[in-house]
Amino acid sequence: MKGAHDEDGDAGTPESGGSGDNGPAPRGGHDAPAHPATPSPDGTAAASPGPGDPSGGPGSPPRDEPPGGPDGPTPSDAPGGPSAHDAPNDPAPRIPLPRASVEDTGRALPDVAPGGPVALEHHVLTSLLGAWALAACSAEEAAAVEEHIGECAPCADEALRLRDAVTLLQRPESLDLDPALRTRVLEGCLERRPPRIPVPEWATPYDAETARLDALLQDIGDAEWHAPVRLRWFEADGAASRRTTVAGVIAHLLTVDGLVAVALGLADPLGDITAPTSAPGSRTEAYWRTSHYPPTRAVRAPWRELSHGIVRTVSFTGDSGGMPVSYGDFELPLRDAMLDRAFECWVHAEDIADAVDYPYEPPSARHLNRMIDLAARMLPGALAQRRRAGLAAPGARPHLVTAGEPGRSLRLEIEGSGGGEWLIPLDSPGARGSADHEVAHVALDGLEFCRLAAGHVPPAEAAAGQVGDREAIRDVLFAAASLSRM
């Protein structure tokens, strides 16, 4: 045949006489489908030889192989398959890609069929009681357990016991704020912007203690305002007490704070009530007697308003605190009267806290030191008053001196928060304490001394370290207790 080549000829070499599907049919052959290019192992497209291949040049011998080679048709032979020009350079991956999750498609999740309690055996439900008490069961298990304990009395008892035990595992935390938080916040605010009219330093303990007591009163319920409280003090070398309520204690503070208010020119909270004397106890008894009903929580508002008015007034007056405040049978300068009111506010706040079973912290060390200092400065006068009343005898060797001169002294050492040392003159209120004339030494804890001065601890039971003149020590301890009053 003209132009025919041997088997070993290069029939796949393109010649100039061949063209695409639109060219003339190859001579010497029969009609056959054209074969597209298939990828070679090195990734390049090569023409597949076959009968009538236009690229084989004229005279290519006919082949009897099926389309696509001896292995049958390839995917490109199928109708609509890719052509040789569309074949990719890389083979298709043989591992399928992961399917997208339904959560990533934005489609709505299928509804879960509602199910009731799981049907579990008795021993399985019993083993789930501990997890149920800890709230560690699934919803279905919890429903099954709750349905079961409604029918099984032994399991119900065990579930109740386990639920109570779980509460013991959780350590209760106090919901109360740190007592020093208010002081820190105020100090931080005042450092950034000092007040135009500051509260005098000697009035800050009263301001702080009234605020702390008011915070306690905010947390108690209506019924607790009628909780019984016993006011205690020391009188005539013996313990004295008076029974009242939480509201009655606030009424007592209101009437005694009225002594400071009257000295400052404010209205007397007693109003039209007339007391036999201006002593604190007399004013309180008069207020209690004339009340048509026992005091309720309504007394809190006038007490807090009065305490605010006192602090505001002493701040505006700019007084150094030397104004006298009458307590009936004695007087105190205003700065000491404010410390006295702060001390009593703290003591009675502890009485209220004990009555309603509420924790209450002592004052800050700085304020406590000032209260102790006031009591120490009042001890010489209390000693002299007890001697005049025949409750204390002069020392075996009294050392009478003129005012301002050193005299026989006792060293009072206060330990702990707010502590310090004071030399107490024993024979004359006007004498000056002197270490050279020290005859005794007493050491007490700060809170113990404050409770002694409040009449809450008998002098004979005060935990005191004692060295020196026993009679002088006894007189000072009893004089400290006599500072208390209702």
C-alpha positions in Angstrom: 0.0 0.0 0.0 1.3 3.4 -1.0 3.0 5.2 1.9 2.6 2.3 4.3 5.3 1.8 7.0 6.5 -1.3 8.8 5.4 -2.1 12.3 8.6 -0.6 13.6 8.1 2.6 11.7 7.3 5.8 13.5 3.6 5.8 12.8 3.0 8.2 15.7 5.2 10.9 14.2 3.0 13.8 12.9 3.3 14.6 9.2 2.3 17.6 7.3 -0.5 15.7 5.5 -2.5 15.1 8.7 -4.8 17.5 10.4 -7.7 17.3 12.9 -11.1 15.6 12.7 -12.0 17.8 9.8 -9.3 16.4 7.5 -9.7 13.7 4.9 -10.1 10.1 6.1 -6.8 8.2 6.0 -6.3 6.2 2.9 -6.3 2.4 3.2 -8.3 2.4 6.5 -11.9 2.3 7.7 -13.9 4.7 9.8 -13.0 4.6 13.5 -13.4 7.0 16.4 -10.5 9.3 17.1 -8.4 8.7 20.2 -7.6 11.6 22.5 -4.3 12.2 24.1 -3.7 10.3 27.3 -1.3 11.4 30.0 2.1 9.8 29.9 4.0 8.7 33.0 6.1 11.9 33.0 3.0 14.0 33.0 3.1 15.2 29.3 0.3 14.5 26.9 1.1 12.0 24.2 -1.1 10.9 21.2 -2.5 7.4 21.5 -1.9 5.5 18.3 -4.9 4.0 16.6 -6.4 3.3 13.2 -7.2 6.4 11.2 -5.3 8.7 13.7 -5.0 11.9 11.8 -1.7 12.7 13.5 -0.3 9.4 12.3 0.2 10.7 8.9 -1.2 9.3 5.6 -1.0 5.6 5.2 -1.1 4.6 8.9 -2.0 0.9 9.2 -5.4 0.1 10.5 -5.6 -1.3 14.1 -8.2 -3.8 15.3 -7.8 -2.7 19.0 -10.9 -1.3 20.7 -11.2 2.4 21.4 -9.0 3.4 24.3 -6.6 0.6 23.9 -6.6 -3.1 24.8 -7.9 -2.3 28.3 -11.2 -0.8 27.1 -12.5 2.7 26.9 -11.1 5.4 29.2 -13.2 8.0 30.9 -12.3 10.5 28.2 -14.0 8.3 25.6 -17.3 8.6 27.4 -19.8 11.1 26.0 -19.2 14.5 27.5 -15.8 13.5 28.9 -12.8 15.9 28.9 -10.9 16.5 25.7 -7.2 16.3 25.3 -6.9 20.0 25.8 -8.8 19.9 29.1 -6.8 17.0 30.7 -5.1 18.1 33.9 -1.4 17.9 34.3 -1.6 16.0 37.6 -3.5 12.8 38.2 -6.8 13.1 40.2 -6.4 12.3 43.9 -7.4 8.8 44.9 -8.3 9.7 48.6 -11.6 11.6 48.9 -11.6 15.0 50.7 -13.4 15.1 54.2 -17.0 16.1 54.1 -18.2 19.3 55.7 -20.0 19.2 59.1 -23.6 20.2 59.2 -22.7 22.8 61.8 -20.4 24.5 59.3 -22.9 24.8 56.5 -25.3 27.2 58.3 -28.2 24.8 58.0 -30.6 24.1 60.8 -29.7 21.1 63.0 -32.2 18.3 63.0 -34.6 18.2 65.9 -33.9 15.7 68.6 -36.7 13.4 69.3 -37.9 14.0 72.9 -37.2 11.1 75.2 -38.4 10.3 78.7 -36.5 8.8 81.6 -34.1 6.0 80.7 -35.2 2.6 81.8 -32.5 1.5 84.2 -32.2 -1.3 86.7 -32.4 -0.8 90.4 -28.7 -1.4 91.1 -27.7 1.0 88.3 -30.0 3.7 89.7 -28.5 3.2 93.2 -25.0 3.7 91.8 -26.1 6.9 90.2 -27.3 8.5 93.4 -23.9 10.0 94.3 -23.5 11.5 90.8 -27.1 12.8 91.0 -26.3 14.5 94.3 -23.3 16.2 92.7 -25.4 17.2 89.7 -23.1 15.2 87.5 -25.7 13.0 85.7 -27.0 13.5 82.2 -30.6 14.9 81.8 -31.9 11.4 81.1 -30.1 9.8 84.0 -31.3 12.6 86.4 -34.9 12.1 85.2 -34.6 8.4 85.8 -33.1 8.8 89.3 -35.7 11.4 90.3 -38.5 9.2 89.1 -37.1 6.3 91.0 -36.6 8.0 94.3 -40.2 9.0 94.2 -41.1 5.4 94.4 -38.3 3.8 96.4 -38.1 4.9 100.0 -34.6 3.5 100.8 -33.1 5.2 97.8 -34.9 8.5 98.6 -33.4 8.4 102.1 -29.9 7.8 100.6 -30.4 10.5 98.1 -31.3 13.0 100.8 -28.3 12.0 102.9 -26.0 12.4 100.0 -27.4 15.8 99.0 -26.9 17.0 102.6 -23.3 15.7 102.5 -22.6 17.6 99.3 -23.4 20.9 101.1 -20.6 20.0 103.5 -18.1 19.7 100.7 -18.7 23.3 99.6 -16.8 25.7 101.9 -19.0 28.6 102.7 -17.5 32.0 101.9 -18.4 35.2 103.8 -20.5 37.6 101.8 -19.4 40.5 104.0 -17.1 43.1 102.6 -13.7 43.6 104.1 -14.1 46.0 107.0 -11.1 48.0 105.8 -12.5 48.3 102.3 -14.4 51.6 103.1 -11.3 53.2 104.6 -9.1 52.2 101.6 -11.7 53.5 99.1 -12.0 56.8 100.9 -8.3 57.2 101.3 -7.8 56.5 97.6 -10.5 59.0 96.7 -9.1 61.7 99.0 -5.6 61.2 97.7 -6.8 61.9 94.2 -9.1 64.8 95.1 -8.8 66.2 98.6 -12.1 67.4 100.1 -12.7 71.1 100.2 -14.0 70.7 103.8 -12.2 67.7 105.3 -13.5 65.8 108.3 -11.3 66.6 111.4 -8.9 63.8 112.2 -10.4 63.4 115.7 -13.9 62.9 114.2 -12.9 60.1 111.7 -13.3 57.2 114.2 -16.9 58.3 114.9 -17.6 58.6 111.2 -16.1 55.2 110.5 -17.9 53.3 113.3 -21.3 54.8 112.6 -20.9 53.8 108.9 -19.9 50.2 109.9 -22.9 49.9 112.3 -25.2 51.2 109.6 -23.9 48.6 107.2 -24.7 45.9 109.7 -28.3 47.3 110.2 -28.9 47.1 106.5 -28.3 43.4 106.4 -30.7 42.4 109.2 -34.4 41.6 108.7 -37.5 43.1 110.3 -37.8 40.3 112.9 -34.1 40.7 114.0 -34.8 44.3 115.0 -36.7 42.8 117.9 -34.0 40.3 118.9 -33.2 40.6 122.6 -30.0 42.4 123.6 -28.6 42.8 127.1 -26.7 46.0 127.7 -23.9 45.5 130.3 -21.8 47.9 132.3 -20.0 48.1 135.7 -21.5 50.0 138.6 -20.5 50.3 142.3 -18.0 47.5 142.0 -20.6 45.2 140.5 -22.0 44.2 137.1 -25.2 45.9 135.9 -27.3 45.1 132.9 -30.5 46.2 131.1 -32.6 44.1 128.7 -33.7 45.7 125.4 -33.9 44.9 121.7 -31.7 45.8 118.7 -34.0 48.7 117.9 -33.7 49.8 121.6 -29.9 49.9 121.3 -30.1 52.2 118.3 -32.6 54.4 120.3 -30.0 54.5 123.1 -27.3 55.6 120.7 -29.6 58.2 119.3 -30.4 59.8 122.7 -26.7 59.8 123.8 -25.5 61.2 120.5 -28.0 63.9 121.1 -25.7 65.3 123.9 -23.0 66.1 121.2 -25.7 67.4 118.9 -27.0 69.8 121.5 -23.5 71.1 122.2 -23.1 71.8 118.5 -26.3 73.7 118.3 -28.3 70.9 116.5 -31.8 69.8 117.4 -32.1 67.4 120.4 -33.5 64.1 119.2 -35.6 63.8 122.4 -37.8 66.7 121.2 -40.5 67.4 123.7 -39.4 64.5 126.0 -38.1 65.7 129.3 -35.4 63.6 131.0 -34.7 64.0 134.8 -31.0 64.7 134.1 -28.8 65.0 131.1 -26.9 61.8 132.0 -26.9 59.2 129.2 -28.8 56.6 131.1 -31.5 59.1 132.2 -32.1 60.3 128.7 -32.3 56.7 127.3 -34.9 55.6 130.0 -37.0 58.7 129.3 -37.1 57.9 125.6 -38.0 54.3 126.1 -40.8 55.2 128.6 -42.5 57.7 126.4 -42.5 55.6 123.3 -46.0 54.4 122.5 -44.6 51.2 121.0 -41.3 49.4 121.3 -38.7 50.9 118.9 -38.6 49.3 115.5 -36.3 49.6 112.5 -37.9 53.1 111.9 -35.4 54.4 114.5 -32.5 53.7 112.2 -33.2 56.7 109.9 -33.2 59.5 112.6 -30.1 58.0 114.2 -28.2 57.9 110.9 -29.4 61.4 110.0 -28.1 62.7 113.3 -24.7 61.0 112.9 -24.3 62.5 109.5 -25.4 65.9 110.9 -22.8 65.7 113.7 -19.9 64.9 111.3 -21.0 67.5 108.8 -21.2 70.2 111.5 -17.9 69.5 113.1 -16.3 69.6 109.7 -17.9 73.0 108.9 -17.2 74.6 112.2 -13.4 74.1 111.9 -13.2 73.9 115.7 -10.1 72.3 117.2 -12.4 70.1 119.4 -12.1 72.0 122.6 -15.8 72.8 123.0 -17.2 71.2 126.2 -19.8 68.5 125.9 -21.8 67.9 129.1 -22.6 64.3 130.1 -24.5 65.4 133.2 -22.1 64.8 136.1 -18.9 65.3 134.0 -17.8 67.1 130.8 -15.5 66.1 127.9 -14.0 68.3 125.2 -15.6 67.8 121.8 -12.7 65.8 120.4 -12.8 63.4 123.3 -16.6 63.2 123.2 -16.4 62.1 119.6 -14.0 59.4 120.5 -16.3 58.3 123.4 -19.2 58.1 120.9 -17.1 56.1 118.5 -16.1 53.7 121.3 -19.7 53.2 122.4 -20.9 52.7 118.8 -18.5 49.9 118.3 -19.3 48.2 121.7 -23.0 48.3 121.0 -22.5 47.2 117.4 -20.8 44.0 118.8 -23.8 43.6 121.2 -26.2 43.7 118.2 -24.0 41.4 116.1 -24.0 38.8 119.0 -27.8 39.0 119.2 -28.3 38.4 115.5 -25.4 35.9 115.2 -23.5 38.1 112.8 -19.7 38.5 112.5 -18.3 41.9 113.4 -14.7 43.1 113.3 -13.0 45.5 115.7 -12.0 49.0 114.6 -8.9 49.7 112.7 -5.7 49.8 114.7 -5.3 53.6 114.3 -8.8 54.2 115.6 -8.5 51.6 118.3 -5.3 53.3 119.6 -7.1 56.6 120.0 -10.0 54.9 121.9 -7.5 53.2 124.3 -5.6 56.5 124.7 -8.8 58.2 125.8 -9.5 55.5 128.4 -5.9 55.7 129.7 -6.2 59.5 130.0 -9.5 59.2 131.9 -8.1 56.6 134.4 -6.5 59.2 136.9 -9.8 61.0 137.2 -11.7 57.7 137.7 -9.2 56.7 140.4 -9.8 60.0 142.3 -13.6 59.7 142.0 -13.5 56.1 143.4 -11.4 57.3 146.3 -13.9 60.1 147.0 -16.7 57.5 146.9 -14.8 55.3 149.3 -14.4 52.5 146.7 -10.6 52.8 146.7 -8.2 53.6 149.5 -5.1 55.7 149.1 -1.9 53.8 148.6 0.1 52.6 151.6 2.7 55.3 150.8 0.9 58.0 148.8 3.1 60.5 147.1 1.0 63.6 146.8 2.5 66.2 144.4 1.4 69.4 142.8 -0.2 69.4 139.4 2.3 68.7 136.6 4.9 67.2 138.9 5.9 63.5 138.5 4.2 61.1 141.0 3.7 57.5 141.8 2.8 55.7 138.5 1.6 52.5 137.0 2.8 51.4 133.6 -0.1 50.2 131.5 1.1 48.1 128.5 -1.5 47.4 125.8 -0.5 44.6 123.4 -1.8 43.7 120.0 -3.7 45.9 117.6 -3.8 49.6 118.6 -1.5 49.0 121.5 1.1 51.1 123.3 2.3 52.1 126.7 0.9 54.7 129.2 2.2 55.8 132.6 -0.9 56.3 134.8 -0.4 58.7 137.9 -1.9 57.0 140.9 -2.2 59.6 143.6 -3.4 62.8 141.9 -5.2 63.4 138.6 -3.0 66.5 138.0 0.3 64.6 138.5 2.5 63.5 135.7 3.3 59.8 135.1 6.9 59.1 135.6 9.0 56.0 134.9 11.2 56.9 137.8 8.3 56.6 140.2 6.9 53.4 138.6 5.4 51.0 141.3 3.6 48.5 139.1 3.3 47.2 135.6 0.1 45.7 134.0 0.0 44.2 130.5 -3.3 43.5 128.7 -4.4 42.7 125.1 -6.0 45.7 123.4 -9.4 44.2 122.9 -9.4 42.8 126.4 -8.7 46.2 127.8 -11.5 47.8 125.7 -14.0 45.2 126.9 -12.9 45.8 130.5 -13.5 49.6 130.0 -16.9 48.8 128.5 -17.9 46.7 131.5 -18.1 43.5 129.6 -15.3 41.8 131.5 -15.1 41.9 135.4 -11.9 43.4 136.7 -11.0 40.2 138.7 -11.3 38.1 135.5 -9.3 40.4 133.2 -6.4 38.5 131.6 -3.6 40.8 132.8 0.1 40.3 133.4 0.9 41.9 136.7 4.1 43.0 138.4 4.5 45.2 141.4 2.1 46.8 143.8 -1.0 44.6 143.8 -3.2 47.2 145.4 -2.4 49.7 142.8 -3.0 47.2 140.0 -6.4 46.3 141.5 -7.4 50.0 141.8 -6.5 50.7 138.1 -8.4 47.6 136.8 -11.5 48.6 138.8 -11.1 52.2 137.7 -11.0 51.0 134.1 -14.2 49.1 134.5 -15.9 52.1 136.2 -15.5 54.1 133.0 -18.4 52.0 131.6 -22.0 53.1 131.7 -25.3 52.3 130.0 
